[in-house]
Amino acid sequence: MSQGTRVFEVDQKQAEGLHANLKQGLAEPVEWRAVPHARFSLKAEGVVLTCYRSGKVVLQGANLDSFCARFLPNQASLQMQAKQNSQAGLELTCPTIGSDEAGKGDYFGPLVVAAVHCSPEDLPDLDKMRIRDSKTVSDQRCLLLAAQLEERFDHRIKVLMPEAYNHAYAASGNLNDLLADMHADCLIGLAATNPDTEELLVDKFANEKLIARRLTEVTDKGTRLTQVTRAERHPSVAAASIIARAGFLSGLHECSEQCGSELAKGAGEPVDRASKRVFEIGGMKLLSTVAKIHFKNTSKIPGL
């Protein structure tokens, strides 16, 4: 039977009435649970209901329509984001940490990984902010949204600027190993401060074992690890993608300031022209501080 999510908003009086109605009307067995930041939470009749102090009421399970008709008949459900995620195949149905990276395919600028913690009660806020994959958002809006997300949500970000990146890549010779280390550091750090986390969701970029073996200290405690392609369909990963992209854009701007030349994104022809200018200004010493020198773009520079 398919699972679903419903999100409602109640005031304090309505929350108290809901609590009383649930105590009186639910058939046993009822499991009352302790959930961080919640007035109360329970599991009964195949449904998990959590009423947060913020006023959000989140229901997860099957047959939600009949359950809501009994206990929340006069409340309008705030489901838009949940429906969008359901159609995309990835729902925010439990406290989740999503992670994503930026700068992996860019010759200039840093490699960045970010992770964000989200819960079902956050769906209305994420919907209002129109959080989606950063690749579909302009640079200016990405920077604006990232600032809002960083203020509102617990998150971690790791930025590997080109000089440090080049040293790390020379030592390992494997980009996926660097990415796995950065994802794991963000996920482990954020899980430690959010013990309610039930799932770690990673935008898959390599063999699943690469990250899995780095996260055993978290997954051994029961937290699920999910790795899927196009994970930006999930709001936690979409939020992480925006923060990571903003970190990359800021790092790219810093690199441009450092070499006194406007640097292009990606790895195409504009990047080749920019790499030639940087080399003419400061040679390989300067280039290695603003670019990922193992890219093929380096071999295209005249004089190398």
Summary of the structure (lengths in Angstrom):
residues: 304
radius of gyration: 22.8
end to end distance: 62.4
largest distance: 81.2
contacts: 1008
relative contact order: 0.14
helix: 50%
strand: 20%
